[in-house]
Amino acid sequence: MFLKPNKTYILGISCFYHDSAACLITDGQVAAAVQEERFSRKKHDFDFPKNAIDYCLKEAGIEIKDLNFVVFYDKPFVKFERILETALVYAPSGITQFVRAIPLWLKQKLWISELIRKDLSYKGKILFSQHHESHAASAFYPCPFKEAAFLTMDGVGEWDTASFGVGRDNELDIQYYLRFPHSLGLLYSAFTYYAGFKVNSGEYKLMGLAPYGRPIYKDLILNELIDLKDDGSFRMNMKYFGYCNTLRMTNSHFNHLFGAPPRQPETRITQKYMDIAASIQAVTEEIVLKMARYVHKVTGQNNLCLAGGVALNCVGNGRILREGPFKNIWIQPASGDAGGALGAALLIWYKYLGNKRIVDGSHDLQRASLLGPSYSDSYIENFLKESSAVYRQLGQDSIVKEVSDLIIEGKVIGWFQGRIEFGPRALGARSIIADARKADMQLKLNLKIKYRESFRPFAPTVLREKANEWFDLKGDSPYMLLVAAVKEEKRFYVSEENKSGFERLKDSRSSIPAVTHLDYTARVQTIAREDNPLYYDLINQFYQKTGCPVIINTSFNVRGEPLVLTPEDAFRCFMRTEMDYLVMGSFLLDKTKQKPIEKDLKWQKEFTLD
C-alpha cells in the first residue's frame, strides 16, 4: 500500500494592533489568507483572528492538531520593552499613555503563547519572528525574483520602523534598520491626524487629497520636522510630535508651526489642508526615492521588493518604478500588518526549515491574492431564495455579454465572484464596477453608492496587454499598487486658471475621466486572464464593444465598512445603496425588481467613519 507523505502546515498570525489576519502555508504554498475584519465587520479589526484561523483550517481540510507550527508575526516582549523605555524617557508626561496601555499588555499582548494554546487548543510548536523580518519575508518570498533587494517601511514594529537587505533563494538577510521614534509611517500618520482623518485608516485619503493642494510646506517640513540624509534615513524633531508621550500624534508646537489646529473630522476641507497633504506627500516621495537609491547602491540588486504600510503609498511606488535605479519592483498586496501573518509563515518554511525556493522570474507566488473564502452557486441560490430575491441564473458567456452591456448603459454593478482578496484592494472578486468613460461616474459612485467624500478618486482595471496603450506604465500592476500617467493622446487638457480645490473635479481630463486624477494619473490594476478569467473576459467583452479596455474598479463596500465577504453582506450593501445590478456567482439581480428594504435609516451609522 502506498502511503501519502505527510504535508507541513504552518499557520501565521498577526493581531493586536490593526488588520489582524491569519495565513496557512501548506508545503510552502499559500493555501489561505484572510483578515479578521472580513468576518467581524469591524474595519481594521485588531482582535485575535479566531474566525480567520478557523477559515484557514477549513479551507485546507485540517484540524488544529495537524499544524506543524504556529508563528506570530512579531516579538511582544521586545515591543513591550520599547513602550516601557519610551515611557521612562518621557516621564512624567508619558505616564498617562503608558497606564492606558498596560491593562491590554498584561491581559493579552504579553501572553500570546498562552492565548494561542488556550483559544485554539494547540499543543505544538509556537515561534515568533521579528516584525520587519515578517514584512521582509512577505515582500521577498512570494515575489517572482530569484534574488532581490527588499525595503520595508511602516509605523513601528518592536523598535524598527524601516529595514532593508537582500533575499536570495531561501535566505533573507536584513542589513540595515531605522529605529523608533524616527518613522516614515508615523510621520505620515501624524499629518493624517492633523488633516482630520483617522490614523491607520485614513492615510490613503491624505494621499488622494494631495493633488488638490500645492506643496508649499515641503521646505518647512524638511527644515523643522525632520533632518533628512542623502541615504534616506532621517531624524524627527520630536518637539513637534505627541505620539511618544500623549494620546495625540501632534502637539501645540506643530499647530503653531503650521498656523492652525488639527482639522476636525467631517468638517469642510479647506485649501490649507489640501496644501498640507500635498506637502507631506512630496516629502514622503523624496524620502522613499532616497531610500530606494541607497538600497540599490548598497545591495547592487536589479530587483526591489516592498512591504510595510508605507508600501501602500502607490504614488511613491510609481515614482520608485519610474525614477529609481531598479529594473523591476514587486509589492506585497497585503503590505500592512495583515501581510505579516503571511510573511511569518513563509519565513518558517524557507529560512527556519531550509526548504528550496523555486521561482521562474515572471510569475509571483501570491496567486493573484485571491486567498480568502468563496461561496458556491448552491449556497448563493439558497440565500437568494430565503431572501425572496428576484434573480436570473446565467452561464458565464451570458454574464460577460449582459454585464458588459449594462456597464455601457451607465449602470453600476456589484461584482461578487470567487475567493475574496487578501489585502486592502478589491481586485475583481469583491468589486463595484462601472464605465470609466462617464464623466459623472466619480461623483455618482462617491455620493450615491459609497457615501464618501467627493474628492476620493477611483481606480481603473485595464486589460494587461492594452495597458501600455492607455498608461505610461512600466511592467504589470496586478495589485493596484502603482500610479501611472494616462497616455498623452488620451488626455484632454484643462485650463486651471481661476480654479482651486474641489472645483477642479468638474473638468474631464481624459477619455476615461472617472479614473483620471487631477494630475492626469491613475492607480492602475492590470488584469491577466490567467489570474481571473471571468473578470478578464468581462472587460475584454466591454473592450470589443467600445474600443476601451478600461473600467472602474472600486471596493464592494460603503464608507467605513470592510470589503463584503458573504452573499449576505453583498446583498445587504446592494439593497442599501443606489447600485443598479448585482452579480453573485451565476446570478444576476436587477435592483428595480427587488422588494425595497424596510425602513433602515440608521444603517449608515453602523460602520465607524474613517
C-alpha positions as CSV (number, residue, x, y, z in Angstrom):
1,M,0.0,0.0,0.0
2,F,1.4,3.4,-1.0
3,L,1.3,6.0,1.8
4,K,0.7,9.6,1.2
5,P,3.6,11.7,2.5
6,N,2.7,14.0,5.4
7,K,2.4,17.6,4.5
8,T,3.8,20.5,6.5
9,Y,1.2,23.0,7.7
10,I,2.3,26.4,9.1
11,L,-0.2,28.9,10.5
12,G,0.9,32.6,10.6
13,I,-0.9,35.0,12.9
14,S,-0.8,38.8,13.2
15,C,-3.0,40.7,15.6
16,F,-3.5,43.2,18.5
17,Y,-2.5,46.4,16.6
18,H,-4.5,46.7,13.4
19,D,-5.6,44.5,10.5
20,S,-5.5,41.1,12.3
21,A,-5.1,38.2,9.9
22,A,-4.2,34.5,9.6
23,C,-2.5,32.7,6.8
24,L,-1.9,29.0,6.2
25,I,1.0,27.7,4.3
26,T,0.9,24.1,3.0
27,D,4.2,22.7,1.9
28,G,5.3,26.2,1.0
29,Q,2.2,27.1,-0.9
30,V,-0.1,29.8,0.3
31,A,-3.3,27.8,0.9
32,A,-5.4,30.6,2.5
33,A,-5.1,34.1,3.9
34,V,-7.7,36.5,5.2
35,Q,-8.2,39.5,7.5
36,E,-10.3,39.1,10.6
37,E,-12.3,42.3,9.7
38,R,-14.0,40.4,6.9
39,F,-15.8,38.2,9.4
40,S,-16.2,40.6,12.3
41,R,-17.3,43.5,10.1
42,K,-15.1,45.9,12.1
43,K,-12.7,47.7,9.7
44,H,-9.0,47.2,10.7
45,D,-10.1,44.8,13.4
46,F,-7.1,44.2,15.8
47,D,-8.6,41.3,17.8
48,F,-7.2,37.8,17.9
49,P,-8.2,36.4,14.4
50,K,-10.2,33.3,15.6
51,N,-12.6,33.5,12.6
52,A,-9.7,33.9,10.1
53,I,-7.8,30.9,11.7
54,D,-10.9,28.7,11.6
55,Y,-11.4,29.5,7.9
56,C,-7.8,28.8,7.0
57,L,-8.0,25.3,8.7
58,K,-11.3,24.6,7.0
59,E,-10.0,25.6,3.6
60,A,-7.1,23.2,3.9
61,G,-9.4,20.5,5.4
62,I,-7.3,20.1,8.5
63,E,-7.7,20.4,12.2
64,I,-5.6,22.4,14.7
65,K,-3.7,19.2,15.7
66,D,-2.5,18.9,12.1
67,L,-0.5,22.1,12.3
68,N,3.3,21.7,12.4
69,F,4.0,25.2,13.5
70,V,2.2,28.4,14.6
71,V,4.2,31.6,14.2
72,F,3.4,35.0,15.5
73,Y,4.5,38.0,13.3
74,D,6.4,40.0,15.9
75,K,8.0,39.7,19.4
76,P,5.7,41.1,22.1
77,F,8.3,41.3,24.9
78,V,10.7,43.3,22.7
79,K,7.8,45.6,21.8
80,F,6.9,46.0,25.4
81,E,10.5,46.9,26.2
82,R,10.2,49.8,23.7
83,I,7.0,51.0,25.2
84,L,8.4,50.8,28.7
85,E,11.6,52.6,27.8
86,T,9.8,55.3,25.9
87,A,7.5,56.0,28.9
88,L,10.6,56.3,31.2
89,V,12.4,58.6,28.8
90,Y,9.4,60.9,28.5
91,A,8.3,60.6,32.2
92,P,6.3,62.1,33.8
93,S,4.5,63.3,30.6
94,G,4.2,59.8,29.1
95,I,2.7,58.1,32.2
96,T,-0.9,58.6,31.2
97,Q,-0.3,56.9,27.8
98,F,1.6,54.1,29.5
99,V,-1.0,53.5,32.1
100,R,-3.7,53.3,29.5
101,A,-1.7,50.7,27.5
102,I,-0.7,48.5,30.4
103,P,-4.0,46.5,31.0
104,L,-4.2,45.2,27.5
105,W,-0.5,44.2,27.6
106,L,-0.9,42.4,30.9
107,K,-4.1,40.7,29.9
108,Q,-3.3,39.7,26.3
109,K,-0.3,41.0,24.4
110,L,2.4,39.5,26.6
111,W,0.7,36.1,26.7
112,I,0.5,35.3,23.0
113,S,1.7,31.7,23.5
114,E,-0.8,31.0,26.3
115,L,-3.6,32.6,24.3
116,I,-2.8,30.5,21.2
117,R,-2.8,27.3,23.3
118,K,-6.0,28.2,25.2
119,D,-8.1,29.7,22.3
120,L,-7.0,27.2,19.7
121,S,-6.3,24.2,21.9
122,Y,-3.0,23.9,20.2
123,K,-0.2,21.8,21.7
124,G,2.5,22.1,19.1
125,K,5.4,24.4,18.5
126,I,5.0,28.2,18.6
127,L,7.6,30.5,17.0
128,F,8.0,34.3,16.9
129,S,9.6,36.3,14.1
130,Q,10.6,40.0,14.2
131,H,8.1,42.5,12.9
132,H,10.2,43.8,10.0
133,E,11.5,40.3,9.2
134,S,7.9,39.3,8.7
135,H,7.3,42.2,6.4
136,A,10.6,41.5,4.5
137,A,9.6,37.8,4.1
138,S,6.1,38.8,2.8
139,A,7.9,41.0,0.2
140,F,10.6,38.7,-0.9
141,Y,9.4,35.1,-0.7
142,P,6.2,35.4,-2.8
143,C,8.0,37.6,-5.4
144,P,9.0,36.2,-8.8
145,F,12.7,37.0,-8.5
146,K,15.4,34.5,-7.5
147,E,17.2,37.3,-5.7
148,A,16.2,40.9,-4.9
149,A,16.8,43.7,-2.5
150,F,13.9,44.4,-0.1
151,L,12.8,47.6,1.6
152,T,10.2,47.7,4.4
153,M,8.7,50.8,5.9
154,D,5.9,51.2,8.4
155,G,4.9,52.9,11.6
156,V,6.9,50.8,14.1
157,G,7.4,47.1,14.9
158,E,9.4,46.2,18.0
159,W,12.0,49.0,17.7
160,D,12.4,49.2,13.9
161,T,10.5,51.5,11.6
162,A,12.2,50.6,8.3
163,S,14.7,48.0,7.1
164,F,16.4,46.8,4.0
165,G,18.6,43.9,2.9
166,V,18.8,41.1,0.3
167,G,16.8,38.0,-0.3
168,R,18.5,35.2,-2.2
169,D,16.9,31.8,-2.9
170,N,15.6,30.8,0.6
171,E,17.8,33.2,2.5
172,L,16.7,36.6,3.9
173,D,19.4,38.9,5.3
174,I,18.3,42.2,6.9
175,Q,21.3,44.5,6.7
176,Y,20.1,48.0,8.0
177,Y,17.4,49.3,10.2
178,L,15.8,52.7,11.1
179,R,14.8,52.9,14.7
180,F,11.8,54.4,16.6
181,P,10.8,57.2,17.1
182,H,12.1,58.2,13.7
183,S,9.5,56.7,11.4
184,L,8.1,57.5,7.9
185,G,4.9,55.7,8.7
186,L,4.3,57.7,11.9
187,L,5.3,60.9,10.2
188,Y,2.7,60.3,7.5
189,S,0.1,59.3,10.2
190,A,0.8,62.5,12.1
191,F,-0.2,64.5,9.1
192,T,-3.2,62.2,8.6
193,Y,-4.3,63.0,12.1
194,Y,-3.6,66.8,11.5
195,A,-5.8,66.7,8.3
196,G,-8.7,65.3,10.3
197,F,-8.6,61.7,9.1
198,K,-8.3,58.5,11.2
199,V,-4.8,57.2,11.9
200,N,-4.0,53.7,10.5
201,S,-7.0,54.1,8.2
202,G,-7.2,57.5,6.5
203,E,-3.7,57.6,5.1
204,Y,-4.9,56.8,1.7
205,K,-7.3,59.7,1.9
206,L,-4.4,62.1,2.6
207,M,-2.7,60.7,-0.5
208,G,-5.9,61.2,-2.5
209,L,-6.2,64.7,-1.2
210,A,-2.6,65.7,-2.2
211,P,-3.2,66.5,-5.9
212,Y,-5.7,69.3,-4.9
213,G,-3.0,71.2,-3.0
214,R,0.4,72.8,-3.5
215,P,3.4,71.6,-1.6
216,I,4.1,75.0,-0.1
217,Y,5.0,73.5,3.3
218,K,7.6,71.0,1.9
219,D,10.6,73.1,2.9
220,L,9.1,73.8,6.3
221,I,8.7,70.1,7.0
222,L,12.3,69.4,5.8
223,N,13.7,72.3,7.7
224,E,11.8,71.9,11.0
225,L,10.3,68.5,11.4
226,I,13.0,66.1,10.0
227,D,16.7,66.0,9.3
228,L,16.8,64.0,6.1
229,K,20.1,62.5,5.0
230,D,21.2,61.5,1.5
231,D,20.7,57.8,2.2
232,G,17.0,58.4,3.0
233,S,17.5,58.0,6.8
234,F,16.3,60.8,8.9
235,R,15.8,62.0,12.5
236,M,12.5,63.6,13.5
237,N,12.3,66.7,15.7
238,M,10.2,65.1,18.5
239,K,9.4,68.6,19.9
240,Y,6.5,68.7,17.4
241,F,5.1,65.2,17.8
242,G,2.9,63.7,20.6
243,Y,2.9,60.0,19.9
244,C,5.7,59.2,22.4
245,N,4.1,60.8,25.4
246,T,0.4,61.7,24.7
247,L,-2.6,60.2,23.1
248,R,-2.3,62.5,20.1
249,M,0.0,62.3,17.1
250,T,1.0,66.0,17.1
251,N,1.1,68.8,19.7
252,S,0.7,72.5,20.2
253,H,4.2,73.2,18.7
254,F,3.1,71.5,15.5
255,N,-0.1,73.6,15.4
256,H,1.9,76.8,15.9
257,L,4.3,75.8,13.2
258,F,1.5,75.4,10.6
259,G,-0.6,78.2,12.0
260,A,-3.8,76.2,12.7
261,P,-5.1,73.4,14.9
262,P,-5.8,70.0,13.5
263,R,-8.8,69.9,11.2
264,Q,-11.9,68.5,13.0
265,P,-13.1,65.2,11.3
266,E,-16.1,65.6,8.9
267,T,-15.7,69.4,8.7
268,R,-15.1,71.2,5.4
269,I,-11.6,70.6,3.9
270,T,-10.0,74.0,3.2
271,Q,-7.2,74.7,0.8
272,K,-4.8,74.8,3.7
273,Y,-5.3,71.1,4.5
274,M,-5.0,70.3,0.8
275,D,-1.7,72.1,0.7
276,I,-0.6,70.2,3.9
277,A,-1.5,66.9,2.2
278,A,0.5,67.9,-1.0
279,S,3.5,68.9,1.1
280,I,3.8,65.7,3.2
281,Q,3.2,63.6,0.1
282,A,6.1,65.4,-1.7
283,V,8.3,64.8,1.4
284,T,7.4,61.2,1.6
285,E,8.2,60.6,-2.1
286,E,11.5,62.3,-1.6
287,I,12.4,60.1,1.3
288,V,11.4,56.8,-0.4
289,L,13.3,57.7,-3.5
290,K,16.4,58.5,-1.5
291,M,16.0,55.2,0.4
292,A,15.5,53.2,-2.8
293,R,18.6,54.7,-4.4
294,Y,20.7,53.9,-1.3
295,V,19.3,50.4,-1.1
296,H,20.4,49.9,-4.8
297,K,23.8,51.4,-4.1
298,V,24.5,49.1,-1.1
299,T,23.0,45.9,-2.5
300,G,23.7,46.2,-6.2
301,Q,20.5,44.3,-7.0
302,N,18.3,44.9,-10.1
303,N,15.1,43.9,-8.4
304,L,13.3,45.5,-5.4
305,C,10.5,44.1,-3.2
306,L,8.5,46.4,-0.9
307,A,6.3,45.8,2.1
308,G,5.1,47.6,5.3
309,G,2.3,50.1,5.4
310,V,4.2,52.8,3.6
311,A,4.4,50.5,0.6
312,L,0.6,51.1,0.1
313,N,1.5,54.6,-1.0
314,C,1.1,53.8,-4.7
315,V,2.1,57.3,-5.8
316,G,5.5,56.9,-4.1
317,N,5.7,53.3,-5.5
318,G,5.1,54.7,-9.0
319,R,8.0,57.2,-8.7
320,I,10.3,54.4,-7.5
321,L,9.4,52.4,-10.6
322,R,9.8,55.4,-13.0
323,E,12.8,57.2,-11.4
324,G,14.5,54.7,-9.2
325,P,17.5,52.7,-10.3
326,F,15.8,49.3,-10.1
327,K,14.7,47.5,-13.2
328,N,11.8,45.7,-11.5
329,I,9.8,46.1,-8.4
330,W,7.3,43.9,-6.7
331,I,5.0,45.0,-3.9
332,Q,3.2,42.7,-1.4
333,P,-0.5,43.4,-1.9
334,A,-1.2,43.0,1.9
335,S,1.7,45.3,2.8
336,G,0.2,46.3,6.2
337,D,0.2,44.2,9.3
338,A,-2.1,41.6,7.7
339,G,0.7,40.6,5.4
340,G,2.9,39.9,8.4
341,A,1.0,36.7,9.0
342,L,1.9,35.5,5.5
343,G,5.5,36.7,5.8
344,A,6.0,35.0,9.2
345,A,4.6,31.7,7.9
346,L,6.8,31.8,4.7
347,L,9.8,32.7,6.9
348,I,9.4,29.4,8.8
349,W,9.0,27.3,5.6
350,Y,12.0,28.8,3.8
351,K,14.5,30.1,6.4
352,Y,13.8,28.1,9.5
353,L,13.1,24.8,7.7
354,G,15.6,25.4,4.9
355,N,13.2,24.4,2.1
356,K,14.2,25.2,-1.5
357,R,12.5,28.2,-3.2
358,I,11.6,27.9,-6.9
359,V,10.6,30.9,-9.0
360,D,10.5,31.5,-12.7
361,G,11.4,35.2,-12.8
362,S,8.0,36.3,-14.1
363,H,5.1,34.8,-12.0
364,D,4.8,35.5,-8.3
365,L,3.5,33.0,-5.7
366,Q,0.7,35.2,-4.4
367,R,-2.0,33.6,-6.5
368,A,-3.4,36.9,-7.6
369,S,-4.0,37.5,-3.8
370,L,-7.4,35.7,-4.2
371,L,-6.8,33.7,-1.0
372,G,-9.9,34.1,1.2
373,P,-13.4,32.4,1.4
374,S,-15.6,31.7,-1.6
375,Y,-19.2,30.7,-1.9
376,S,-20.8,28.1,-4.2
377,D,-23.7,28.8,-6.5
378,S,-25.9,26.4,-4.4
379,Y,-25.1,28.5,-1.3
380,I,-25.8,31.7,-3.1
381,E,-29.1,30.5,-4.6
382,N,-30.3,29.1,-1.2
383,F,-29.7,32.5,0.3
384,L,-31.4,34.3,-2.5
385,K,-34.5,32.1,-2.2
386,E,-34.6,32.6,1.6
387,S,-34.4,36.4,1.0
388,S,-37.2,36.3,-1.7
389,A,-34.8,38.0,-4.1
390,V,-35.6,38.2,-7.8
391,Y,-32.8,36.8,-9.9
392,R,-31.8,35.1,-13.1
393,Q,-29.2,32.4,-13.4
394,L,-26.8,32.8,-16.4
395,G,-24.0,30.9,-18.0
396,Q,-20.6,32.6,-17.9
397,D,-20.8,33.7,-21.6
398,S,-24.2,35.4,-20.8
399,I,-22.8,37.1,-17.7
400,V,-20.0,38.6,-19.7
401,K,-22.3,39.7,-22.5
402,E,-25.1,41.1,-20.4
403,V,-22.9,42.8,-17.7
404,S,-20.7,44.5,-20.4
405,D,-23.9,45.9,-21.9
406,L,-25.1,47.2,-18.5
407,I,-21.8,48.9,-18.0
408,I,-22.1,50.6,-21.4
409,E,-25.6,51.8,-20.4
410,G,-24.0,53.5,-17.4
411,K,-25.2,51.1,-14.8
412,V,-23.3,50.5,-11.5
413,I,-22.7,46.8,-10.8
414,G,-21.8,44.9,-7.7
415,W,-19.4,42.1,-8.7
416,F,-19.1,39.2,-6.3
417,Q,-17.1,36.2,-7.6
418,G,-14.8,33.5,-6.2
419,R,-12.3,33.9,-3.3
420,I,-12.1,37.2,-1.6
421,E,-9.0,39.3,-1.9
422,F,-6.2,39.3,0.8
423,G,-5.1,42.9,1.3
424,P,-6.9,46.2,1.2
425,R,-7.6,46.4,-2.6
426,A,-10.6,45.0,-4.5
427,L,-9.1,43.2,-7.5
428,G,-12.2,41.8,-9.2
429,A,-13.6,39.4,-6.6
430,R,-15.5,41.9,-4.4
431,S,-15.7,45.0,-6.6
432,I,-18.1,47.7,-7.7
433,I,-17.6,48.2,-11.4
434,A,-18.7,50.9,-13.9
435,D,-17.9,52.7,-17.1
436,A,-14.7,54.8,-16.7
437,R,-15.7,56.8,-19.8
438,K,-18.6,58.5,-18.0
439,A,-17.6,61.9,-16.7
440,D,-20.2,62.0,-13.9
441,M,-19.4,58.5,-12.6
442,Q,-16.8,59.6,-9.9
443,L,-19.4,61.9,-8.3
444,K,-22.2,59.3,-8.6
445,L,-20.1,56.5,-7.1
446,N,-18.8,58.6,-4.2
447,L,-22.0,60.2,-3.1
448,K,-24.7,57.6,-4.0
449,I,-23.0,54.3,-3.8
450,K,-20.0,54.6,-1.4
451,Y,-21.4,57.6,0.7
452,R,-17.9,59.1,1.0
453,E,-16.1,62.4,0.2
454,S,-16.5,63.7,-3.3
455,F,-12.8,64.1,-3.9
456,R,-11.9,60.4,-3.5
457,P,-10.5,59.0,-6.7
458,F,-11.4,55.7,-8.4
459,A,-9.0,53.2,-9.9
460,P,-9.2,51.5,-13.3
461,T,-8.7,47.9,-14.2
462,V,-7.2,47.6,-17.7
463,L,-6.5,44.5,-19.8
464,R,-2.8,43.7,-19.3
465,E,-1.9,43.6,-23.0
466,K,-3.6,47.0,-23.5
467,A,-2.1,48.8,-20.5
468,N,0.7,50.4,-22.5
469,E,-1.8,52.0,-24.9
470,W,-3.5,53.8,-22.1
471,F,-1.0,54.4,-19.4
472,D,2.7,55.2,-19.1
473,L,3.3,52.0,-17.0
474,K,6.5,50.0,-16.9
475,G,5.5,46.4,-16.5
476,D,2.5,45.0,-14.8
477,S,0.4,46.3,-11.8
478,P,-1.8,43.3,-10.8
479,Y,-2.4,44.5,-7.3
480,M,-3.3,48.2,-8.0
481,L,-0.2,49.5,-6.1
482,L,1.3,51.7,-8.8
483,V,0.2,55.1,-10.0
484,A,1.0,55.8,-13.7
485,A,0.2,58.7,-16.0
486,V,-2.6,58.4,-18.6
487,K,-1.1,58.5,-22.1
488,E,-0.8,61.9,-23.6
489,E,-3.0,61.0,-26.6
490,K,-5.9,60.0,-24.2
491,R,-5.8,63.3,-22.3
492,F,-8.0,66.4,-22.6
493,Y,-6.0,69.5,-21.4
494,V,-7.8,71.7,-19.0
495,S,-7.1,75.3,-18.1
496,E,-6.6,75.6,-14.3
497,E,-6.9,79.4,-14.4
498,N,-9.1,80.8,-11.6
499,K,-9.8,77.3,-10.3
500,S,-8.9,75.8,-7.0
501,G,-9.7,72.9,-4.7
502,F,-12.6,70.7,-5.5
503,E,-13.8,73.0,-8.3
504,R,-11.2,71.2,-10.4
505,L,-13.1,67.9,-10.1
506,K,-15.7,69.2,-12.6
507,D,-13.4,69.0,-15.6
508,S,-13.0,65.9,-17.8
509,R,-9.2,65.3,-18.2
510,S,-9.2,62.3,-20.5
511,S,-11.3,59.8,-22.4
512,I,-11.6,57.8,-19.2
513,P,-12.4,60.8,-16.9
514,A,-13.8,58.8,-14.0
515,V,-10.4,57.3,-13.2
516,T,-8.1,60.2,-14.2
517,H,-6.9,62.2,-11.3
518,L,-6.2,65.9,-11.4
519,D,-2.6,65.3,-12.3
520,Y,-3.5,63.0,-15.2
521,T,-2.5,59.9,-13.4
522,A,-4.4,56.8,-12.3
523,R,-3.9,54.0,-9.8
524,V,-3.8,51.1,-12.2
525,Q,-4.7,47.5,-12.0
526,T,-3.6,45.3,-14.9
527,I,-5.6,42.1,-15.3
528,A,-4.3,38.9,-16.9
529,R,-6.7,36.2,-17.9
530,E,-4.7,33.5,-16.1
531,D,-5.3,35.4,-12.8
532,N,-9.1,36.0,-13.0
533,P,-10.6,34.6,-16.2
534,L,-14.2,35.8,-15.8
535,Y,-13.2,39.3,-14.8
536,Y,-10.8,39.5,-17.7
537,D,-13.5,38.2,-20.1
538,L,-15.9,40.8,-18.9
539,I,-13.5,43.7,-19.6
540,N,-12.4,42.1,-22.9
541,Q,-16.1,42.0,-24.0
542,F,-16.5,45.6,-22.9
543,Y,-13.4,46.4,-25.0
544,Q,-14.7,44.5,-28.0
545,K,-17.9,46.6,-27.9
546,T,-16.5,50.0,-27.1
547,G,-12.8,50.0,-28.1
548,C,-12.0,50.9,-24.4
549,P,-10.2,48.2,-22.3
550,V,-10.6,50.1,-19.1
551,I,-13.4,50.0,-16.4
552,I,-13.8,51.5,-12.9
553,N,-13.0,49.0,-10.1
554,T,-13.6,50.1,-6.6
555,S,-14.1,48.0,-3.4
556,F,-17.5,46.5,-2.8
557,N,-18.5,48.3,0.5
558,V,-19.6,51.6,1.8
559,R,-17.5,54.1,3.7
560,G,-16.2,52.6,6.9
561,E,-17.3,49.1,6.0
562,P,-14.8,46.2,5.4
563,L,-15.0,44.6,2.0
564,V,-18.2,42.5,1.7
565,L,-17.4,38.8,2.4
566,T,-20.5,36.8,2.1
567,P,-23.6,36.8,-0.2
568,E,-25.5,38.2,2.8
569,D,-23.1,41.1,3.1
570,A,-23.2,41.8,-0.6
571,F,-26.9,41.7,-0.9
572,R,-27.3,44.0,2.1
573,C,-24.9,46.5,0.6
574,F,-26.6,46.3,-2.8
575,M,-30.0,47.0,-1.4
576,R,-28.9,49.8,0.9
577,T,-27.1,51.8,-1.8
578,E,-28.1,53.0,-5.3
579,M,-26.2,50.2,-7.1
580,D,-28.2,49.1,-10.2
581,Y,-27.3,45.4,-10.5
582,L,-25.6,42.7,-8.5
583,V,-23.8,39.7,-10.0
584,M,-23.1,36.9,-7.4
585,G,-21.7,33.7,-8.9
586,S,-24.0,32.8,-11.7
587,F,-26.9,35.0,-10.6
588,L,-27.9,38.5,-11.9
589,L,-30.1,40.7,-9.8
590,D,-31.8,43.9,-11.1
591,K,-32.5,46.4,-8.4
592,T,-35.7,47.6,-9.9
593,K,-37.2,44.1,-9.5
594,Q,-36.3,43.7,-5.8
595,K,-38.7,44.4,-3.0
596,P,-37.4,47.6,-1.3
597,I,-35.9,47.1,2.2
598,E,-38.0,48.3,5.1
599,K,-37.0,51.4,6.9
600,D,-33.3,51.1,7.7
601,L,-32.4,54.7,8.3
602,K,-29.7,54.1,10.9
603,W,-27.6,51.7,8.8
604,Q,-25.2,54.4,7.7
605,K,-24.1,54.8,11.4
606,E,-23.4,51.0,11.5
607,F,-19.8,51.5,10.5
608,T,-17.3,53.8,12.1
609,L,-16.2,56.5,9.7
610,D,-12.5,56.5,8.7
